[in-house]
Every structure is written in structure tokens, then in C-alpha cells.
Amino acid sequence: HNSKWEQFIVVHGHGLIQERNINTGETVEFEVSGDKIEAIYMIPGWTHNIINLSDTEDLVTVMTCNEIFDPGHPDTFFEKV
């Protein structure tokens, strides 16, 4: 994203959030769980994904962002983490 800020909050399950700075290549990872609720911020310039680490339960995530999606000017681009 160029302008969008997001928050990922896992409320059930166990997962891994990965982020990579598209300019420097720096990477960070956050192991997240519904047993320990916390918000992980996705900021502009960082590509990100979330992986379900459980073979037996769903990963339930609440996501919020600072702006409404504008189909005329989408701020979402695919980049591998």
C-alpha cells in the first residue's frame, strides 16, 4: 500500500504474520494467537501476509484500515513477502 494503514488482530487460532519492506528488503515476523490478543500494524511500503499455523482450527482475524477502498484508485498491489 502507498497510503493505507491496516491492523490485523487474531481473535482465534494461531498464525504467523510476515512483512517485508519493499524498498530495503528488511523482513519481520510476528507469531500471533487468539490466546494473546494484539494488533499488528501494516504500514505503507511494507508487503504482508498471514499464515494459519494450525492444521486443525480456523484462523479468525479482524482487520481494520484507515481508508475506504476506492476502486478508481486501488491502493493494493501484489508483492511477495
N, CA, C and O atoms as a GROMACS GRO file, in nm:
protein
  324
    1HIS      N    1   0.084  -0.119   0.000
    1HIS     CA    2   0.000   0.000   0.000
    1HIS      C    3   0.088   0.125   0.000
    1HIS      O    4   0.196   0.126   0.059
    2ASN      N    5   0.039   0.227  -0.067
    2ASN     CA    6   0.110   0.355  -0.066
    2ASN      C    7   0.059   0.449   0.042
    2ASN      O    8   0.134   0.534   0.091
    3SER      N    9  -0.068   0.434   0.080
    3SER     CA   10  -0.124   0.524   0.181
    3SER      C   11  -0.204   0.452   0.288
    3SER      O   12  -0.229   0.509   0.394
    4LYS      N   13  -0.244   0.329   0.264
    4LYS     CA   14  -0.331   0.257   0.356
    4LYS      C   15  -0.253   0.201   0.475
    4LYS      O   16  -0.148   0.140   0.458
    5TRP      N   17  -0.308   0.222   0.594
    5TRP     CA   18  -0.258   0.161   0.718
    5TRP      C   19  -0.360   0.057   0.760
    5TRP      O   20  -0.480   0.084   0.757
    6GLU      N   21  -0.314  -0.060   0.798
    6GLU     CA   22  -0.404  -0.166   0.843
    6GLU      C   23  -0.361  -0.217   0.979
    6GLU      O   24  -0.246  -0.202   1.020
    7GLN      N   25  -0.456  -0.278   1.049
    7GLN     CA   26  -0.429  -0.351   1.172
    7GLN      C   27  -0.484  -0.492   1.155
    7GLN      O   28  -0.598  -0.508   1.113
    8PHE      N   29  -0.404  -0.593   1.188
    8PHE     CA   30  -0.450  -0.732   1.190
    8PHE      C   31  -0.457  -0.774   1.336
    8PHE      O   32  -0.360  -0.757   1.410
    9ILE      N   33  -0.570  -0.830   1.377
    9ILE     CA   34  -0.589  -0.875   1.514
    9ILE      C   35  -0.643  -1.018   1.509
    9ILE      O   36  -0.757  -1.039   1.467
   10VAL      N   37  -0.563  -1.115   1.549
   10VAL     CA   38  -0.609  -1.254   1.553
   10VAL      C   39  -0.690  -1.273   1.680
   10VAL      O   40  -0.642  -1.248   1.791
   11VAL      N   41  -0.814  -1.319   1.663
   11VAL     CA   42  -0.902  -1.339   1.778
   11VAL      C   43  -0.925  -1.487   1.807
   11VAL      O   44  -0.981  -1.522   1.911
   12HIS      N   45  -0.884  -1.574   1.716
   12HIS     CA   46  -0.894  -1.719   1.737
   12HIS      C   47  -0.793  -1.790   1.648
   12HIS      O   48  -0.776  -1.754   1.531
   13GLY      N   49  -0.728  -1.888   1.703
   13GLY     CA   50  -0.632  -1.965   1.626
   13GLY      C   51  -0.490  -1.920   1.651
   13GLY      O   52  -0.460  -1.844   1.744
   14HIS      N   53  -0.401  -1.969   1.564
   14HIS     CA   54  -0.257  -1.947   1.579
   14HIS      C   55  -0.200  -1.920   1.440
   14HIS      O   56  -0.220  -1.999   1.349
   15GLY      N   57  -0.131  -1.808   1.425
   15GLY     CA   58  -0.083  -1.772   1.292
   15GLY      C   59   0.051  -1.702   1.294
   15GLY      O   60   0.108  -1.673   1.399
   16LEU      N   61   0.100  -1.677   1.173
   16LEU     CA   62   0.226  -1.606   1.153
   16LEU      C   63   0.202  -1.492   1.055
   16LEU      O   64   0.155  -1.514   0.944
   17ILE      N   65   0.233  -1.370   1.098
   17ILE     CA   66   0.225  -1.254   1.010
   17ILE      C   67   0.367  -1.222   0.966
   17ILE      O   68   0.458  -1.209   1.048
   18GLN      N   69   0.384  -1.208   0.835
   18GLN     CA   70   0.514  -1.174   0.778
   18GLN      C   71   0.503  -1.041   0.705
   18GLN      O   72   0.402  -1.012   0.640
   19GLU      N   73   0.606  -0.959   0.718
   19GLU     CA   74   0.610  -0.830   0.649
   19GLU      C   75   0.748  -0.811   0.586
   19GLU      O   76   0.849  -0.857   0.640
   20ARG      N   77   0.751  -0.742   0.471
   20ARG     CA   78   0.877  -0.709   0.405
   20ARG      C   79   0.871  -0.567   0.353
   20ARG      O   80   0.776  -0.528   0.285
   21ASN      N   81   0.974  -0.488   0.385
   21ASN     CA   82   0.987  -0.353   0.334
   21ASN      C   83   1.024  -0.362   0.186
   21ASN      O   84   1.128  -0.419   0.152
   22ILE      N   85   0.940  -0.304   0.099
   22ILE     CA   86   0.965  -0.319  -0.045
   22ILE      C   87   1.083  -0.235  -0.094
   22ILE      O   88   1.130  -0.255  -0.206
   23ASN      N   89   1.132  -0.143  -0.013
   23ASN     CA   90   1.248  -0.061  -0.052
   23ASN      C   91   1.380  -0.118  -0.002
   23ASN      O   92   1.480  -0.115  -0.073
   24THR      N   93   1.381  -0.171   0.120
   24THR     CA   94   1.507  -0.218   0.179
   24THR      C   95   1.520  -0.370   0.182
   24THR      O   96   1.630  -0.422   0.197
   25GLY      N   97   1.407  -0.442   0.170
   25GLY     CA   98   1.411  -0.587   0.180
   25GLY      C   99   1.407  -0.639   0.323
   25GLY      O  100   1.402  -0.760   0.345
   26GLU      N  101   1.410  -0.548   0.422
   26GLU     CA  102   1.403  -0.590   0.562
   26GLU      C  103   1.275  -0.669   0.586
   26GLU      O  104   1.169  -0.632   0.535
   27THR      N  105   1.283  -0.779   0.662
   27THR     CA  106   1.166  -0.859   0.694
   27THR      C  107   1.147  -0.868   0.845
   27THR      O  108   1.243  -0.864   0.922
   28VAL      N  109   1.021  -0.882   0.885
   28VAL     CA  110   0.986  -0.906   1.025
   28VAL      C  111   0.874  -1.010   1.029
   28VAL      O  112   0.796  -1.021   0.934
   29GLU      N  113   0.868  -1.085   1.138
   29GLU     CA  114   0.762  -1.184   1.156
   29GLU      C  115   0.704  -1.170   1.296
   29GLU      O  116   0.774  -1.138   1.392
   30PHE      N  117   0.573  -1.196   1.306
   30PHE     CA  118   0.504  -1.191   1.433
   30PHE      C  119   0.421  -1.319   1.446
   30PHE      O  120   0.334  -1.345   1.364
   31GLU      N  121   0.448  -1.398   1.548
   31GLU     CA  122   0.364  -1.513   1.577
   31GLU      C  123   0.248  -1.463   1.660
   31GLU      O  124   0.268  -1.400   1.764
   32VAL      N  125   0.126  -1.490   1.615
   32VAL     CA  126   0.007  -1.433   1.677
   32VAL      C  127  -0.090  -1.543   1.717
   32VAL      O  128  -0.090  -1.652   1.660
   33SER      N  129  -0.174  -1.512   1.816
   33SER     CA  130  -0.266  -1.612   1.868
   33SER      C  131  -0.387  -1.545   1.930
   33SER      O  132  -0.379  -1.435   1.985
   34GLY      N  133  -0.500  -1.613   1.918
   34GLY     CA  134  -0.621  -1.566   1.985
   34GLY      C  135  -0.609  -1.573   2.136
   34GLY      O  136  -0.689  -1.513   2.208
   35ASP      N  137  -0.509  -1.648   2.186
   35ASP     CA  138  -0.486  -1.657   2.330
   35ASP      C  139  -0.417  -1.532   2.385
   35ASP      O  140  -0.419  -1.509   2.505
   36LYS      N  141  -0.356  -1.453   2.296
   36LYS     CA  142  -0.289  -1.330   2.336
   36LYS      C  143  -0.323  -1.223   2.231
   36LYS      O  144  -0.249  -1.204   2.134
   37ILE      N  145  -0.434  -1.156   2.252
   37ILE     CA  146  -0.484  -1.058   2.154
   37ILE      C  147  -0.389  -0.939   2.145
   37ILE      O  148  -0.355  -0.878   2.247
   38GLU      N  149  -0.347  -0.906   2.023
   38GLU     CA  150  -0.264  -0.788   2.000
   38GLU      C  151  -0.285  -0.740   1.858
   38GLU      O  152  -0.323  -0.819   1.771
   39ALA      N  153  -0.262  -0.614   1.832
   39ALA     CA  154  -0.276  -0.556   1.700
   39ALA      C  155  -0.139  -0.546   1.634
   39ALA      O  156  -0.044  -0.496   1.694
   40ILE      N  157  -0.131  -0.596   1.511
   40ILE     CA  158  -0.009  -0.584   1.432
   40ILE      C  159  -0.039  -0.485   1.321
   40ILE      O  160  -0.135  -0.502   1.246
   41TYR      N  161   0.043  -0.381   1.309
   41TYR     CA  162   0.020  -0.275   1.212
   41TYR      C  163   0.091  -0.305   1.081
   41TYR      O  164   0.206  -0.349   1.078
   42MET      N  165   0.019  -0.280   0.972
   42MET     CA  166   0.073  -0.288   0.837
   42MET      C  167   0.080  -0.143   0.788
   42MET      O  168  -0.023  -0.076   0.775
   43ILE      N  169   0.200  -0.096   0.760
   43ILE     CA  170   0.215   0.043   0.720
   43ILE      C  171   0.254   0.052   0.573
   43ILE      O  172   0.302  -0.046   0.516
   44PRO      N  173   0.234   0.168   0.511
   44PRO     CA  174   0.270   0.184   0.371
   44PRO      C  175   0.416   0.147   0.345
   44PRO      O  176   0.504   0.175   0.426
   45GLY      N  177   0.438   0.083   0.230
   45GLY     CA  178   0.573   0.045   0.192
   45GLY      C  179   0.614  -0.095   0.237
   45GLY      O  180   0.723  -0.141   0.204
   46TRP      N  181   0.527  -0.161   0.311
   46TRP     CA  182   0.555  -0.297   0.358
   46TRP      C  183   0.451  -0.392   0.301
   46TRP      O  184   0.331  -0.371   0.318
   47THR      N  185   0.496  -0.497   0.232
   47THR     CA  186   0.405  -0.601   0.186
   47THR      C  187   0.387  -0.700   0.301
   47THR      O  188   0.475  -0.713   0.386
   48HIS      N  189   0.275  -0.769   0.304
   48HIS     CA  190   0.248  -0.854   0.420
   48HIS      C  191   0.158  -0.971   0.384
   48HIS      O  192   0.087  -0.970   0.283
   49ASN      N  193   0.161  -1.072   0.470
   49ASN     CA  194   0.069  -1.184   0.459
   49ASN      C  195   0.050  -1.246   0.597
   49ASN      O  196   0.120  -1.213   0.692
   50ILE      N  197  -0.049  -1.336   0.604
   50ILE     CA  198  -0.075  -1.406   0.729
   50ILE      C  199  -0.097  -1.553   0.695
   50ILE      O  200  -0.166  -1.586   0.598
   51ILE      N  201  -0.037  -1.640   0.776
   51ILE     CA  202  -0.040  -1.784   0.753
   51ILE      C  203  -0.103  -1.852   0.874
   51ILE      O  204  -0.066  -1.822   0.988
   52ASN      N  205  -0.199  -1.942   0.850
   52ASN     CA  206  -0.257  -2.022   0.957
   52ASN      C  207  -0.158  -2.131   0.992
   52ASN      O  208  -0.123  -2.213   0.907
   53LEU      N  209  -0.111  -2.136   1.116
   53LEU     CA  210  -0.014  -2.236   1.160
   53LEU      C  211  -0.079  -2.363   1.212
   53LEU      O  212  -0.009  -2.458   1.249
   54SER      N  213  -0.211  -2.368   1.218
   54SER     CA  214  -0.282  -2.485   1.270
   54SER      C  215  -0.334  -2.572   1.157
   54SER      O  216  -0.385  -2.522   1.056
   55ASP      N  217  -0.322  -2.702   1.173
   55ASP     CA  218  -0.380  -2.796   1.078
   55ASP      C  219  -0.524  -2.830   1.114
   55ASP      O  220  -0.594  -2.891   1.033
   56THR      N  221  -0.569  -2.792   1.232
   56THR     CA  222  -0.699  -2.838   1.280
   56THR      C  223  -0.798  -2.727   1.313
   56THR      O  224  -0.917  -2.757   1.331
   57GLU      N  225  -0.756  -2.602   1.322
   57GLU     CA  226  -0.854  -2.497   1.355
   57GLU      C  227  -0.840  -2.379   1.262
   57GLU      O  228  -0.734  -2.354   1.205
   58ASP      N  229  -0.949  -2.306   1.249
   58ASP     CA  230  -0.952  -2.187   1.165
   58ASP      C  231  -0.873  -2.074   1.231
   58ASP      O  232  -0.859  -2.068   1.353
   59LEU      N  233  -0.822  -1.986   1.149
   59LEU     CA  234  -0.758  -1.863   1.194
   59LEU      C  235  -0.858  -1.750   1.170
   59LEU      O  236  -0.893  -1.722   1.056
   60VAL      N  237  -0.903  -1.687   1.278
   60VAL     CA  238  -1.002  -1.580   1.266
   60VAL      C  239  -0.932  -1.448   1.296
   60VAL      O  240  -0.873  -1.430   1.402
   61THR      N  241  -0.939  -1.358   1.200
   61THR     CA  242  -0.866  -1.232   1.209
   61THR      C  243  -0.959  -1.114   1.185
   61THR      O  244  -1.039  -1.116   1.091
   62VAL      N  245  -0.950  -1.012   1.269
   62VAL     CA  246  -1.020  -0.887   1.248
   62VAL      C  247  -0.919  -0.791   1.184
   62VAL      O  248  -0.807  -0.775   1.234
   63MET      N  249  -0.960  -0.729   1.076
   63MET     CA  250  -0.870  -0.635   1.007
   63MET      C  251  -0.941  -0.501   0.993
   63MET      O  252  -1.059  -0.494   0.958
   64THR      N  253  -0.868  -0.396   1.022
   64THR     CA  254  -0.921  -0.262   1.005
   64THR      C  255  -0.822  -0.181   0.922
   64THR      O  256  -0.704  -0.215   0.914
   65CYS      N  257  -0.870  -0.074   0.860
   65CYS     CA  258  -0.779   0.014   0.786
   65CYS      C  259  -0.824   0.158   0.800
   65CYS      O  260  -0.936   0.186   0.844
   66ASN      N  261  -0.737   0.248   0.761
   66ASN     CA  262  -0.763   0.391   0.781
   66ASN      C  263  -0.840   0.457   0.668
   66ASN      O  264  -0.874   0.575   0.678
   67GLU      N  265  -0.870   0.382   0.560
   67GLU     CA  266  -0.941   0.444   0.449
   67GLU      C  267  -1.033   0.342   0.381
   67GLU      O  268  -1.007   0.222   0.384
   68ILE      N  269  -1.137   0.391   0.321
   68ILE     CA  270  -1.232   0.308   0.248
   68ILE      C  271  -1.173   0.275   0.111
   68ILE      O  272  -1.109   0.359   0.048
   69PHE      N  273  -1.195   0.151   0.066
   69PHE     CA  274  -1.145   0.109  -0.064
   69PHE      C  275  -1.207   0.193  -0.174
   69PHE      O  276  -1.328   0.210  -0.179
   70ASP      N  277  -1.123   0.246  -0.262
   70ASP     CA  278  -1.167   0.326  -0.377
   70ASP      C  279  -1.131   0.249  -0.503
   70ASP      O  280  -1.014   0.247  -0.541
   71PRO      N  281  -1.229   0.185  -0.570
   71PRO     CA  282  -1.196   0.106  -0.689
   71PRO      C  283  -1.135   0.188  -0.802
   71PRO      O  284  -1.068   0.132  -0.889
   72GLY      N  285  -1.157   0.319  -0.801
   72GLY     CA  286  -1.096   0.405  -0.902
   72GLY      C  287  -0.948   0.430  -0.877
   72GLY      O  288  -0.874   0.464  -0.970
   73HIS      N  289  -0.906   0.415  -0.753
   73HIS     CA  290  -0.766   0.435  -0.714
   73HIS      C  291  -0.728   0.328  -0.611
   73HIS      O  292  -0.702   0.360  -0.495
   74PRO      N  293  -0.723   0.202  -0.652
   74PRO     CA  294  -0.691   0.096  -0.555
   74PRO      C  295  -0.549   0.113  -0.502
   74PRO      O  296  -0.457   0.145  -0.577
   75ASP      N  297  -0.535   0.090  -0.374
   75ASP     CA  298  -0.403   0.103  -0.309
   75ASP      C  299  -0.355  -0.035  -0.264
   75ASP      O  300  -0.292  -0.048  -0.159
   76THR      N  301  -0.386  -0.136  -0.343
   76THR     CA  302  -0.347  -0.271  -0.310
   76THR      C  303  -0.271  -0.330  -0.430
   76THR      O  304  -0.322  -0.333  -0.542
   77PHE      N  305  -0.149  -0.375  -0.404
   77PHE     CA  306  -0.064  -0.429  -0.510
   77PHE      C  307   0.000  -0.558  -0.459
   77PHE      O  308   0.042  -0.565  -0.343
   78PHE      N  309   0.009  -0.659  -0.544
   78PHE     CA  310   0.069  -0.786  -0.501
   78PHE      C  311   0.221  -0.774  -0.503
   78PHE      O  312   0.280  -0.734  -0.603
   79GLU      N  313   0.282  -0.810  -0.394
   79GLU     CA  314   0.427  -0.821  -0.379
   79GLU      C  315   0.453  -0.940  -0.289
   79GLU      O  316   0.390  -0.951  -0.184
   80LYS      N  317   0.542  -1.030  -0.327
   80LYS     CA  318   0.575  -1.143  -0.240
   80LYS      C  319   0.646  -1.092  -0.115
   80LYS      O  320   0.725  -0.998  -0.120
   81VAL      N  321   0.617  -1.157  -0.003
   81VAL     CA  322   0.687  -1.126   0.121
   81VAL      C  323   0.818  -1.200   0.116
   81VAL      O  324   0.897  -1.191   0.210
   0.00000   0.00000   0.00000
